[in-house]
Structures are given as structure tokens and as C-alpha cells.
Amino acid sequence: MKSRQALLTIHCMLLFCIAQQTTGLGSDLFESRIRPLLIKHCLECHNESTAESGLRLDIREGWARGGDRGPAIVPGNPGA
């Protein structure tokens, strides 16, 4: 189950990065599609008080800083 959630999180972040770079609609896409998925599947374990594996997904800096395994996303490089 955790690996499925991790894949979902990565997919959401990639969609956000691609949408932001190619359409300029990143904020709209994030608010309408990605944030609800993060709330439903990720934020229970990756928030300010829990930060499982050192990863916070409730703030943008948490995605870039990443957790125990490094950055969750690399801005400008969705494949990374």
C-alpha cells in the first residue's frame, strides 16, 4: 500500500511540474487535481508533525528538500 501511495505522489508531482512549465496552469491544476490527492493519500503521514521518512508534503520546501532519500521533486526536471 505504501509503495502505491509513493507512486501516486510522484505522479502528482510530475503532473504539476509539467503543467506549470508547459501551460502556465500549474496552480489551477494543483488546486483542482493534485492537492485533493495529496490530502487523501499522503498528508496523513507526510506533514509537519509526522514527516514519515523525513518527508513533508504539506509545504513546497518539503518537496524540494525531500526526506531521507533526497528530494521528492527537482524543479525544472520532472524526470529526476
Backbone torsions as a table, in degrees:
resi	resn	phi	psi	omega
1	MET	NA	-42.0	-178.9
2	LYS	-63.6	-39.0	-179.5
3	SER	-67.5	-32.9	176.2
4	ARG	-65.1	-42.3	178.1
5	GLN	-65.1	-38.9	178.7
6	ALA	-64.0	-42.5	178.2
7	LEU	-64.2	-39.6	177.7
8	LEU	-63.0	-42.6	178.8
9	THR	-62.3	-47.1	179.1
10	ILE	-60.9	-43.6	179.1
11	HIS	-60.6	-44.9	179.2
12	CYS	-61.4	-44.2	-179.5
13	MET	-64.8	-40.4	177.8
14	LEU	-63.2	-43.8	177.8
15	LEU	-59.6	-42.2	179.5
16	PHE	-62.9	-46.7	-179.9
17	CYS	-61.8	-44.9	-179.1
18	ILE	-65.3	-45.9	-179.2
19	ALA	-62.8	-40.1	-178.3
20	GLN	-65.8	-39.2	-177.4
21	GLN	-78.2	-36.0	-171.6
22	THR	-96.5	-28.6	-173.9
23	THR	-118.3	-18.0	-174.1
24	GLY	75.4	4.6	-179.0
25	LEU	-101.0	20.4	-175.8
26	GLY	-54.3	-43.2	-177.5
27	SER	-65.4	-44.5	178.5
28	ASP	-62.9	-44.9	179.3
29	LEU	-63.3	-43.6	-180.0
30	PHE	-60.2	-49.3	-176.5
31	GLU	-67.4	-37.5	-174.9
32	SER	-86.8	-31.4	-173.8
33	ARG	-116.9	-41.7	-170.5
34	ILE	-87.0	-47.6	-179.4
35	ARG	-55.2	-44.9	178.5
36	PRO	-59.5	-36.3	178.0
37	LEU	-69.2	-41.1	177.5
38	LEU	-62.2	-42.6	179.2
39	ILE	-63.2	-43.7	-176.5
40	LYS	-70.9	-38.9	-169.2
41	HIS	-114.2	-15.2	-168.1
42	CYS	-125.7	-39.1	-168.6
43	LEU	-70.7	-17.7	177.4
44	GLU	-62.0	-35.3	-177.3
45	CYS	-105.6	-15.7	-175.0
46	HIS	-125.0	67.9	-179.6
47	ASN	-131.4	-174.2	-176.0
48	GLU	-59.3	-40.4	-175.1
49	SER	-87.8	-25.1	-176.8
50	THR	-102.5	-57.7	178.6
51	ALA	44.0	55.1	178.1
52	GLU	-54.4	137.3	-175.9
53	SER	57.6	21.6	178.6
54	GLY	75.2	8.8	-175.3
55	LEU	-102.1	124.2	173.3
56	ARG	-108.6	129.5	177.9
57	LEU	-114.1	7.3	-179.5
58	ASP	-89.1	-8.0	176.5
59	ILE	-136.6	148.2	-178.6
60	ARG	-59.1	-39.6	180.0
61	GLU	-61.0	-30.9	177.9
62	GLY	-65.3	-36.5	178.3
63	TRP	-66.6	-46.0	-176.3
64	ALA	-70.7	-42.8	179.0
65	ARG	-68.8	-38.9	179.6
66	GLY	77.7	-163.7	-178.0
67	GLY	-123.2	-144.5	-177.6
68	ASP	-61.9	-24.2	-178.6
69	ARG	-99.3	7.7	179.5
70	GLY	101.8	-167.1	-176.4
71	PRO	-61.2	140.9	175.0
72	ALA	-77.5	-34.4	174.3
73	ILE	-140.3	157.7	174.2
74	VAL	-119.3	106.8	-178.6
75	PRO	-52.8	132.6	-179.6
76	GLY	84.0	-3.5	-179.6
77	ASN	-140.4	76.2	-176.4
78	PRO	-58.0	-30.3	-179.8
79	GLY	-69.8	-21.5	-179.3
80	ALA	-80.1	NA	NA
